[in-house]
Every structure is written in structure tokens, then in C-alpha cells.
Amino acid sequence: MKKLLVLSFLSLLHCEEISTDKTIQKPNVLLFYMDDLRPELSSYGVAQIQSPNIDALAAKGVKFTNAYCNIPVCGASRASMLTGMLPTKNRFLDYNTFAEKETPDAISLPQLFKENGYTTISNGKIYHHLDDRETDWDEVWRPYAFDKNDTGLAPTDYWQSLWKDYHNPENIATYKMTDRGPAYESAEVTDSTYIDGLMTEKIIRDIKKLKKNGAPFFLTAGFISPHLPFNAPTKYWDLYDRNDIKQPENYNYMPVGAPKMSISNWPEMRSYTNIPKRGQVSDSIAIDLIHGYYATVSYSDALIGKIVDALKDQGLDKNTIVVLVSDHGYNLQEHTQWAKFTNYNTSTQVPLIIYNPLAKATGSTDALTALVDVYPTLAEICGLEPPAGQLDGTSLVAVMSNPKSEGKKHVFIKRGKGFTLKTKDFSYTEFIRPTDNTTVASMLYDHRANKDENVNVVSQKEFADVVLELKTTLHTAYQKNIVGVLPKK
């Protein structure tokens, strides 16, 4: 009889274990994927921009103060992060990158989640192109893109014709006639009027549906802001006093000793109607542009707050990993430059915040990290097996558990002919001729004092050993990325 009771008790325990296992919910993921966002936020020590919701997220999670993109170009950077693969001489080159064409055998980050039972939804700008790797997702959505149109355009082409999204009548007319418009707009409209506002409403609807469905999800919020044009409701422009906005100290000069090829002529900015085709913008327009950038960041921040609140309202905040990251940095007239497309720190450093409610890890870390690290990090947190031999990044879970750890020894960054090795203390760049792989110019910036990069010290004798070490590392650890294929022995 005692044996029967023991067996019955053990059987009951076993049933309870099985029942408990069935109720265990895999963690969800909410990815805030920003475009052109600098780590210039209050939580990053820069009080000028008002971003209370991002700052609150940073306070709850782990904030990475030394995170870098691997390519300072939107399409290429997104393909790299979502495949976990570094750029090479012939891979991930520019905004026109298609991940499905350049890495057809890769298992992408959203694909990994989808294959492991997650509902995957792409909202807004995740891959640069709407029709890139569509099968990664259970649903792909961008505002207006899938609306019926009388032009006969496919969704991806229709999106390209309207994404600048002006709302002042004169700007709408100009855009319709010329496919151009001003580089910024302040409009008396509600938060839900612009594309990012419409996307936010869609994501809130998604959160409610996903709550009902009960399946784990990989949900994305791909913001256009603060990408050009700097369009935002007037109330976000009004957060800032124009008289308090200043141009950067180094706005009117190149770094001392820097090669001319390192400086961008910012063609993206010059495509807008109120920007000159040659030369610098006026001081007045420069202030307008910086003001517009600040306004779009604050607008995005308000929308992020609405999404986070919706997650909490549905009781999903306790089981959802939240990541906020940008595809690259942005120049706001530093060294005469606007936009990205350079190897300078302003183009390459990004904000990265990871909030894991299932762990106790919080705080700030100076550990050197890269965007290719996001893929293995999310895979580890969610208990998914990443594809063998594909990923070039390393998981940040250990860093999150110990924010004082060093992180990577170096980050590899590529932009055009420029190949950069970023270490904790230095940024070393070589400009390499693609025809014969010879170095035609180089730069070294000492980040120990600051990251303003005003003086290229590559030729100074006191840095000779540093240059030799970084040059050797660049041409050994990343030789294949530079030359395309390893030379035969």
C-alpha cells in the first residue's frame, strides 16, 4: 500500500512538472530599430535632447555606451545586424543592399525566431527594402505601402514614392511634382499623422492581438525618424528654444591632418530643396537642421513611450525583452559634414539598450560592442540555437551580467574604401584601393581624452607602436574582409 502511495505521489509530481513545463512561456522580443539616431540623449549624458521614455528604458535595462555599427549606411548596416555577419570588400556596401541576394544561405535573426515558433512581425523600416527577405516574417507592414494606388506600383515602389511624408500643403505640392521637398517640416498635426505615428498605432494593435494569441512573438518597430526629412509635429519643435541650439565646436573645419577622402560631401542632404548643391549651409539653416533633428528624436521618444505603455497594459512587459538600437550614427555638421557615410565616430557610434525583465542585470557598461553582437545576444537570452559558422558577433549576456567587463578588444567597421578598427582607446582607419588592396591614406584618433577626432595623430612618433599594432590586427584578423578572399600560399 505504501509503495502504491509513493508511486501515486511521484506520478502526481511528474504530471505537475509536465503541466508546469507546458505553461512556461518563451520570452517575447520587442525591437525598436531607429534610423540615424546618435547616442545624444539624456541617458547618455547629453542633456540637450528631451527623451524621457528612452531614458526610462535605459534606467531599467543595460545601456551600452560604447556600441558601434559595422557599416555606417542604412541598408548595409541592417543586413549585417540581422544576419550577424560583417561586411567584406564585396558584401554589404551601401543603402541598396539586399540581404537575400548577398547572403542567400544565411539564417536571419527573425527567421531563427520564426523557425522556433515565434510570430514575427516587421513594422516600418527593418530591412531597408520592403521586399527583402519577406519570408522571414509572418507579416510585413509599412504605412501606406500596401494601400491600393492608382499608379500601378508594387508596394515597395509605392512606398519609395511617398515615405518623406510631408503634411504642410506647400511641401505636399512640391513633393508630388518633383519628388523633392525641404529637409525639415514643423506641422500642426497630431502624433498619429506622420508615418511613425501610424506605425505606432499598428504596433499597439499588434500587441493586443498577440496577447490574445498567446504565442511568443518577435515584434519590431522600425522608425523612420530621426532620418531626413526632419518632420515632426510642431509641439516637439516647441520643446526647444532655438536660441539654446548651437552648432558643434568643430563645425567649420576638417580634422588636422585628415585625408580629404575621409570627409563626406553629404549628397543625401543636398537632395533637399532648401540645401545648397555646393558649399556649406548657412548658420541659420544649420540651426534649423539641428533643431529639426532634436524635434524628431523627441517625437520618436513619445511614440516609444506609447508602445511601452501598451505592452505594460497588456501584462506583457514582464516577459518581453526590449531592445533599442540605431542602424548607425549621424553627423550634425561635425567637421563640415551632415548625415552619415563616414568612418568618423559621429557616423559609427550608436545607442544600444537591452532590457531583460527576466534578469536582474541593469546599469551602464563601457564594454566595446558591435551591432553584429545583437543576434547572438537575443538568441542566447531566448534559448535559441544560432546557425553554426555564420555569426561574426558574440553574445552580450555575460557583459550584461557584469557591466564592468571589457567587452570586445576591437570592432571592425567598413565604409566604402575606409576600413576602421575601433578599440577602447583608439580609432584607426585605412583607405584601401580596391584594385590592388594598397593603403593610400590612414587616420588614427586618440579617444582616451575625447571622441571629437579633431587631430589625426597617425604620423606622430609617440603613436608609432599603436599604429603598428592596429595595422597588424586589421590586416590579420580582418584580412578576408578587406581583400575579399585569402591569398593562396
VMD Tcl script that draws the C-alpha trace (Angstrom):
set ca {
  {0.00 0.00 0.00}
  {2.85 2.36 0.91}
  {4.50 1.58 -2.42}
  {1.28 2.46 -4.25}
  {1.01 5.74 -2.36}
  {4.63 6.64 -3.15}
  {4.17 5.77 -6.83}
  {0.94 7.78 -6.94}
  {2.70 10.74 -5.30}
  {5.64 10.55 -7.73}
  {3.24 10.25 -10.64}
  {1.37 13.33 -9.43}
  {4.63 15.27 -9.17}
  {5.57 14.20 -12.68}
  {2.21 15.38 -14.03}
  {2.65 18.71 -12.28}
  {6.11 19.09 -13.83}
  {4.71 18.39 -17.26}
  {1.85 20.82 -16.66}
  {4.27 23.48 -15.46}
  {6.52 22.97 -18.49}
  {3.55 23.46 -20.80}
  {2.75 26.79 -19.21}
  {6.27 28.14 -19.48}
  {6.20 30.98 -22.00}
  {9.24 31.72 -24.11}
  {10.31 35.34 -23.73}
  {8.99 37.75 -26.34}
  {11.14 40.31 -28.14}
  {10.24 43.92 -28.96}
  {12.83 45.60 -31.20}
  {12.89 49.38 -31.52}
  {15.00 49.86 -34.65}
  {15.87 53.53 -35.05}
  {17.27 55.27 -38.12}
  {20.17 57.76 -37.83}
  {19.91 58.04 -34.04}
  {23.03 59.36 -32.33}
  {23.77 58.39 -28.72}
  {22.96 62.02 -27.88}
  {20.32 61.50 -25.20}
  {19.97 62.46 -21.55}
  {20.63 58.87 -20.53}
  {23.91 59.10 -22.43}
  {24.98 62.25 -20.64}
  {23.79 64.84 -23.17}
  {21.01 66.90 -21.62}
  {20.06 68.89 -24.73}
  {17.62 66.36 -26.20}
  {14.42 65.52 -24.33}
  {13.92 61.75 -24.47}
  {12.26 60.70 -21.18}
  {10.88 57.37 -22.44}
  {14.17 56.15 -23.90}
  {15.88 57.31 -20.73}
  {13.40 55.33 -18.61}
  {14.09 52.23 -20.70}
  {17.83 52.75 -20.22}
  {17.33 53.01 -16.45}
  {15.51 49.66 -16.36}
  {17.89 47.80 -18.66}
  {21.54 47.76 -19.66}
  {22.84 50.77 -21.55}
  {25.84 50.26 -23.82}
  {27.89 53.47 -24.03}
  {30.49 52.11 -26.42}
  {28.40 50.43 -29.13}
  {29.21 50.71 -32.85}
  {27.65 49.86 -36.15}
  {29.73 47.80 -38.59}
  {28.73 49.85 -41.66}
  {27.52 53.48 -41.40}
  {24.98 53.03 -44.22}
  {21.35 52.08 -43.58}
  {20.70 49.17 -45.98}
  {24.08 47.53 -45.44}
  {24.03 48.02 -41.67}
  {20.60 46.43 -41.31}
  {21.55 43.45 -43.45}
  {24.68 43.00 -41.32}
  {22.90 43.18 -37.95}
  {20.01 40.95 -38.98}
  {22.33 38.26 -40.36}
  {25.01 38.72 -37.70}
  {27.63 38.92 -40.46}
  {30.36 41.52 -41.01}
  {30.82 43.48 -44.21}
  {33.50 42.46 -46.69}
  {35.07 44.04 -49.74}
  {32.11 42.92 -51.85}
  {29.31 42.42 -49.30}
  {27.06 44.94 -47.55}
  {28.26 48.00 -49.42}
  {25.52 50.64 -49.49}
  {21.88 51.52 -48.92}
  {20.82 49.35 -51.86}
  {21.96 46.14 -50.14}
  {19.56 43.20 -50.32}
  {20.38 40.60 -47.68}
  {18.61 37.85 -49.63}
  {20.87 38.45 -52.64}
  {24.19 38.95 -50.86}
  {23.77 36.27 -48.18}
  {21.20 33.86 -49.66}
  {22.15 30.95 -47.39}
  {22.10 32.93 -44.14}
  {19.53 32.24 -41.43}
  {18.50 35.72 -40.37}
  {17.59 36.77 -36.83}
  {13.83 36.96 -37.50}
  {13.99 33.71 -39.46}
  {15.58 31.97 -36.47}
  {12.74 33.15 -34.25}
  {10.09 32.18 -36.79}
  {11.54 28.68 -37.15}
  {11.35 28.33 -33.37}
  {7.64 29.00 -33.10}
  {7.60 32.76 -32.75}
  {5.16 35.06 -34.51}
  {7.38 37.52 -36.39}
  {6.07 40.92 -37.50}
  {8.01 43.56 -39.42}
  {6.56 47.01 -38.83}
  {8.09 50.01 -40.53}
  {11.69 50.04 -41.70}
  {13.52 46.90 -40.58}
  {15.31 45.66 -43.66}
  {15.92 48.74 -45.80}
  {13.84 47.30 -48.61}
  {10.24 46.28 -48.06}
  {10.63 43.22 -50.28}
  {13.94 41.95 -48.85}
  {13.62 38.53 -47.16}
  {9.83 38.71 -46.90}
  {9.61 35.06 -45.80}
  {11.38 35.95 -42.51}
  {8.09 37.34 -41.31}
  {4.55 36.22 -40.66}
  {3.57 39.78 -41.55}
  {5.29 42.72 -43.25}
  {3.72 46.17 -42.84}
  {4.62 49.77 -43.58}
  {2.22 52.71 -43.52}
  {0.51 53.27 -46.90}
  {2.72 50.74 -48.72}
  {0.01 48.11 -49.17}
  {-2.83 50.56 -49.82}
  {-4.47 50.44 -53.20}
  {-2.93 53.03 -55.52}
  {-3.82 54.30 -58.97}
  {-0.22 54.31 -60.17}
  {0.10 50.58 -60.73}
  {3.16 50.49 -58.47}
  {4.07 47.47 -56.37}
  {4.09 48.10 -52.58}
  {7.86 48.57 -52.34}
  {7.89 51.08 -55.22}
  {4.80 52.87 -53.94}
  {6.48 53.22 -50.55}
  {9.55 54.76 -52.19}
  {7.34 57.41 -53.77}
  {5.79 58.68 -50.54}
  {7.92 57.92 -47.49}
  {9.12 61.51 -46.97}
  {5.58 62.19 -45.74}
  {5.14 65.97 -45.77}
  {1.95 67.43 -44.29}
  {2.19 71.16 -44.94}
  {0.28 71.90 -48.17}
  {3.13 73.67 -50.00}
  {5.52 70.81 -49.20}
  {2.99 68.22 -50.32}
  {2.62 70.01 -53.66}
  {6.36 70.28 -54.19}
  {6.94 66.64 -53.27}
  {4.18 65.46 -55.60}
  {5.57 67.44 -58.54}
  {9.32 66.94 -58.07}
  {9.81 64.03 -55.63}
  {11.71 66.54 -53.53}
  {10.99 68.83 -50.62}
  {12.66 70.69 -47.73}
  {14.95 68.94 -45.27}
  {12.60 69.59 -42.35}
  {8.99 70.39 -41.53}
  {7.03 71.55 -38.49}
  {3.31 70.80 -38.93}
  {0.33 71.42 -36.66}
  {-0.74 67.77 -36.65}
  {-1.35 65.03 -34.11}
  {1.15 62.34 -33.18}
  {-0.67 59.79 -35.32}
  {-0.46 61.82 -38.55}
  {3.11 61.12 -39.65}
  {4.25 57.67 -40.77}
  {5.87 56.77 -37.44}
  {2.65 57.71 -35.63}
  {0.61 55.44 -37.90}
  {3.12 52.67 -37.29}
  {2.80 53.15 -33.53}
  {-0.97 52.68 -33.71}
  {-0.43 49.48 -35.73}
  {2.05 48.13 -33.17}
  {-0.36 48.80 -30.31}
  {-3.00 46.83 -32.21}
  {-0.44 44.06 -32.74}
  {0.34 43.91 -29.02}
  {-3.35 43.42 -28.19}
  {-3.71 40.67 -30.81}
  {-0.52 38.94 -29.72}
  {-1.72 38.96 -26.13}
  {-4.86 37.09 -27.20}
  {-2.97 34.64 -29.42}
  {-0.65 33.61 -26.61}
  {2.23 32.57 -28.87}
  {5.69 34.09 -28.27}
  {6.47 36.97 -30.61}
  {9.31 38.85 -32.27}
  {7.72 42.26 -32.83}
  {9.52 45.17 -34.47}
  {9.08 48.93 -34.57}
  {11.18 50.32 -37.40}
  {11.15 54.11 -37.06}
  {11.91 56.44 -39.94}
  {12.70 59.27 -37.50}
  {15.11 60.86 -36.97}
  {16.02 60.23 -40.64}
  {15.71 63.09 -43.11}
  {13.48 64.93 -43.68}
  {13.27 66.06 -40.06}
  {9.46 66.16 -39.96}
  {7.65 66.29 -36.63}
  {4.51 67.79 -35.09}
  {5.05 71.41 -34.05}
  {4.75 70.63 -30.34}
  {8.04 68.73 -30.48}
  {9.79 71.66 -32.16}
  {8.38 73.83 -29.37}
  {10.21 71.77 -26.75}
  {13.40 73.58 -27.76}
  {14.37 77.23 -27.67}
  {16.15 77.99 -30.91}
  {18.48 80.37 -29.06}
  {19.79 77.46 -26.99}
  {20.75 75.35 -30.03}
  {24.39 75.57 -31.02}
  {26.50 74.28 -33.88}
  {29.26 71.86 -32.84}
  {32.62 73.40 -31.97}
  {34.29 71.70 -34.93}
  {31.58 72.52 -37.49}
  {33.74 74.58 -39.84}
  {36.97 72.61 -40.23}
  {38.33 69.21 -41.14}
  {40.42 67.33 -38.59}
  {44.04 68.43 -38.69}
  {45.99 66.05 -40.92}
  {42.93 64.15 -42.14}
  {42.84 62.96 -45.77}
  {40.24 64.73 -47.92}
  {38.70 61.40 -48.89}
  {37.63 60.91 -45.28}
  {35.21 63.84 -45.46}
  {31.76 63.32 -46.93}
  {30.13 65.83 -49.29}
  {26.75 64.71 -47.82}
  {24.84 64.09 -51.08}
  {21.84 62.73 -49.18}
  {21.27 66.10 -47.51}
  {21.88 68.01 -50.75}
  {18.93 66.30 -52.43}
  {16.53 68.52 -50.44}
  {15.18 71.76 -51.87}
  {16.48 74.18 -49.24}
  {20.03 72.78 -49.15}
  {22.75 74.13 -51.50}
  {24.28 71.81 -54.08}
  {27.76 73.03 -53.16}
  {29.33 74.53 -50.10}
  {28.11 74.70 -46.54}
  {24.61 75.60 -45.38}
  {24.09 78.98 -43.74}
  {24.35 79.19 -39.97}
  {20.60 79.79 -39.82}
  {19.75 76.64 -41.77}
  {22.30 74.69 -39.72}
  {20.40 75.65 -36.56}
  {17.12 74.72 -38.28}
  {18.51 71.29 -39.16}
  {19.79 70.59 -35.66}
  {16.51 71.85 -34.22}
  {14.60 69.54 -36.58}
  {16.76 66.59 -35.62}
  {16.09 67.20 -31.93}
  {12.35 67.51 -32.59}
  {12.17 64.20 -34.47}
  {14.05 62.42 -31.70}
  {11.59 63.74 -29.11}
  {8.68 62.76 -31.37}
  {10.04 59.22 -31.69}
  {10.57 59.09 -27.95}
  {6.93 59.96 -27.29}
  {5.80 57.18 -29.64}
  {8.13 54.71 -27.95}
  {6.51 55.63 -24.65}
  {3.06 54.80 -26.06}
  {4.25 51.38 -27.23}
  {5.93 50.56 -23.91}
  {2.75 51.60 -22.08}
  {0.66 49.32 -24.32}
  {2.98 46.42 -23.56}
  {2.52 47.05 -19.85}
  {-1.25 47.47 -20.16}
  {-1.47 44.00 -21.72}
  {0.67 42.47 -18.97}
  {3.41 41.53 -21.44}
  {6.16 43.74 -20.02}
  {7.34 41.10 -17.53}
  {8.13 38.57 -20.27}
  {9.31 40.76 -23.16}
  {12.92 41.56 -23.98}
  {13.07 45.15 -25.23}
  {15.93 46.29 -27.46}
  {16.52 49.83 -28.70}
  {19.22 50.33 -31.30}
  {20.08 52.51 -34.28}
  {21.44 51.37 -37.63}
  {24.29 53.93 -37.40}
  {25.15 57.37 -36.07}
  {24.76 60.76 -37.71}
  {26.76 63.92 -38.36}
  {25.22 67.23 -37.34}
  {27.85 69.40 -39.06}
  {30.87 67.97 -37.23}
  {33.91 68.53 -39.45}
  {31.67 70.24 -42.07}
  {29.59 67.06 -42.51}
  {25.91 66.17 -42.42}
  {24.30 62.71 -42.46}
  {26.40 59.52 -42.16}
  {28.59 57.69 -44.71}
  {31.94 58.28 -43.00}
  {34.38 56.38 -40.78}
  {34.22 59.08 -38.12}
  {32.86 58.37 -34.66}
  {29.80 60.55 -35.22}
  {28.77 58.23 -38.09}
  {29.59 54.94 -36.38}
  {28.69 55.12 -32.69}
  {25.12 54.12 -31.83}
  {22.84 53.89 -28.80}
  {22.11 50.33 -27.66}
  {19.78 49.48 -24.77}
  {18.70 45.96 -23.81}
  {16.07 45.43 -21.15}
  {15.60 41.87 -19.96}
  {12.88 41.70 -17.29}
  {13.80 38.06 -16.62}
  {17.26 39.02 -15.37}
  {18.48 41.36 -12.66}
  {21.03 42.99 -14.95}
  {20.72 46.78 -15.06}
  {23.07 49.71 -15.32}
  {25.56 51.09 -17.78}
  {28.55 49.45 -19.43}
  {31.50 50.87 -21.33}
  {32.26 47.47 -22.85}
  {33.09 47.74 -26.55}
  {30.28 46.19 -28.58}
  {29.05 45.98 -32.18}
  {25.72 45.56 -33.94}
  {26.66 42.04 -35.05}
  {26.51 41.15 -31.35}
  {22.74 41.75 -31.17}
  {21.86 38.49 -32.99}
  {23.77 36.07 -30.72}
  {22.64 38.02 -27.64}
  {18.93 37.63 -28.39}
  {19.42 34.01 -29.40}
  {21.07 33.23 -26.05}
  {18.53 35.12 -23.94}
  {15.67 33.30 -25.65}
  {17.38 29.90 -25.61}
  {17.63 29.52 -29.39}
  {20.46 27.72 -31.16}
  {22.13 30.10 -33.62}
  {23.28 28.85 -37.05}
  {26.70 27.21 -36.85}
  {29.56 29.03 -38.52}
  {27.54 32.06 -39.59}
  {27.73 34.68 -36.86}
  {30.64 37.11 -36.59}
  {29.43 38.64 -33.33}
  {29.49 37.44 -29.74}
  {26.69 37.35 -27.18}
  {26.50 40.24 -24.74}
  {24.77 38.24 -22.00}
  {27.99 37.92 -19.99}
  {28.59 41.67 -20.30}
  {25.05 42.37 -19.15}
  {25.69 40.25 -16.07}
  {28.97 42.05 -15.42}
  {28.79 45.61 -16.82}
  {32.36 46.30 -15.73}
  {33.77 43.75 -18.18}
  {35.88 44.96 -21.10}
  {33.82 43.56 -23.94}
  {35.45 43.20 -27.35}
  {39.07 44.10 -27.97}
  {38.11 45.75 -31.24}
  {35.22 46.40 -33.63}
  {35.56 46.19 -37.41}
  {33.86 48.96 -39.41}
  {33.77 49.44 -43.17}
  {32.60 52.37 -45.24}
  {33.47 52.39 -48.95}
  {37.26 52.27 -49.20}
  {37.66 53.02 -45.50}
  {38.36 50.14 -43.09}
  {38.30 51.03 -39.40}
  {39.48 49.18 -36.32}
  {37.86 50.68 -33.23}
  {39.38 49.79 -29.88}
  {38.53 51.11 -26.44}
  {41.20 53.82 -26.73}
  {41.65 54.45 -30.44}
  {40.03 54.56 -33.85}
  {42.36 53.52 -36.68}
  {41.32 53.74 -40.34}
  {42.98 52.81 -43.60}
  {41.67 53.84 -47.00}
  {42.47 50.94 -49.29}
  {42.42 50.98 -53.09}
  {40.14 48.11 -54.17}
  {42.02 47.30 -57.38}
  {45.26 46.25 -55.71}
  {44.44 46.40 -51.96}
  {47.10 49.02 -51.24}
  {46.66 51.60 -48.49}
  {46.53 55.16 -49.84}
  {45.82 57.07 -46.61}
  {45.29 56.42 -42.92}
  {43.97 58.02 -39.74}
  {44.40 57.47 -36.02}
  {42.30 59.24 -33.41}
  {43.02 59.06 -29.69}
  {39.70 58.51 -27.88}
  {41.16 58.46 -24.40}
  {40.67 62.20 -23.94}
  {37.52 62.60 -26.08}
  {35.91 61.38 -29.28}
  {35.86 64.71 -31.13}
  {38.57 63.44 -33.52}
  {39.93 66.88 -34.32}
  {43.55 65.81 -34.87}
  {44.77 62.85 -36.92}
  {47.79 61.59 -34.96}
  {48.71 58.72 -37.27}
  {52.06 60.29 -38.20}
  {53.10 61.38 -34.71}
  {56.09 59.41 -33.40}
  {54.58 58.78 -29.97}
  {51.81 56.70 -31.62}
  {54.08 54.63 -33.88}
  {53.72 51.47 -31.79}
  {49.94 51.89 -31.61}
  {49.71 52.30 -35.39}
  {51.82 49.21 -35.98}
  {49.75 47.11 -33.60}
  {46.40 48.22 -35.03}
  {47.59 47.92 -38.62}
  {48.78 44.38 -37.96}
  {45.49 43.42 -36.29}
  {43.43 44.95 -39.10}
  {45.34 43.03 -41.77}
  {45.34 39.71 -39.95}
  {42.02 39.43 -38.10}
  {40.12 41.04 -40.99}
  {42.24 40.20 -44.00}
  {39.43 38.30 -45.70}
  {37.01 41.18 -45.15}
  {39.47 43.59 -46.75}
  {40.71 41.65 -49.79}
  {37.63 39.53 -50.41}
  {39.45 36.18 -50.43}
  {42.54 34.99 -48.65}
  {45.63 34.88 -50.88}
  {46.91 31.44 -51.83}
  {50.04 30.33 -50.03}
}
mol new
graphics top color blue
foreach p $ca { graphics top sphere $p radius 0.5 }
foreach p [lrange $ca 0 end-1] q [lrange $ca 1 end] { graphics top cylinder $p $q radius 0.2 }
display resetview
